[in-house]
């Protein structure tokens, strides 16, 4: 009887901890929706689940995007750490692999694409995006990121060396937009990728995508940032 009671008590305690963790994660997501990305990341990072750690990485990366350039590298490095913890807790967590790729991609942009490629970041980004899509074949953020991966490398004239191509980039972007046609950032990054590949050839297509993007509704603070970027990018063309 004592053993049964102990077992039941352990189950009850575990259930209580799980509920508490979910409540805390819900709190973090509410803060994210309102635009308090740093507070959202700070709460999520202390929750020991793959979902929470990948969300901490996401919130922290969005926070990094809003910060001065001299603070971004350290923040994206921290995002990578959160994401790696996520996959250590669950090696099938697609968001974790995507967030690693996102953080490494931003670090590559900060350090310079060619420098990042020489450091092996390009292959790491590709491997993590491939893994994210293996575990979630409809992970549209990973598709868009893969489109950008191809576009950035093609723009540097070394696509042949890394297996990047305009056709692959456009294929990833197209698929993401078909799956989620009302997601602002997909159209913004698609336009950006096309301009990297060949501005003269794809200028009108990029304009069309941005004009579609600025007509969409932002559903949270992060999407409001995307909408603002869409307007800036369109005005710059």
Steps between C-alpha positions, in 0.01 A plus 500: 500500500784738589663440162172574321452819699857612420448430132173693493662790681783508247251502211305783662813704556613446140158603371515813714843590367382444142196723546715769660744486211220530247356798686837671501546432130154644430605809692814528288299467179259771613793735561640413156168584337505842668859567392692442822736256333775514760264425789348217297844349442601544863198304621521226238873436549436383856248235392669168441309379195593493132198710409592769752868508404424533128252775582764676713731488199228645277407783737866582564577515128210736436621710793849501347356630172369807684833579666802705384744311280771496766275294729363256244784249471493410869121469496490272196773288657276462805206406277711224348571365850130491589422319175775244554360432844159443340632223277697351787166461679322371189709414195189502279407859583478667158477850646824446687690419181340795322594737781862381485497577128335837555758603760791381287352675197482831685854451629611437142346828387674685783841344433464504122370217284836401352671508838219291647530247219872467563419430867266215402181679602347452156507123524372511859206716397415267213522188717273647766242617246501158336444339840220742589322414175558130552310515830240749373456495123271805518730720708457816291752705698765243419400514133539877492832477681618241248395731218711773656791262548504431126447866412777635723756253366398550137532877550862450608576309179591175672178305457679233298735434792226444758220353292289817507288609205236758404260223405524336842455835675187584304365149555526535878347849500215395273411203716496706821279769347259241362467338841466830692394773256407746776830493685671835451860396553485226238424754227754749637781246504396362160532850356837546673624168365399586143681832518813323622484252213443749216355844571451591136323177416279477808436864595134499398433165668660632819282812485190287453585288802562804720179665383315184603684495833410856600132421452510215754402530865758472777366262765762567767794726579749291305282516190471877551879513464470295181235736366717803575788335317276424201408868477864608525613252238223598261576871542864432422426346159 
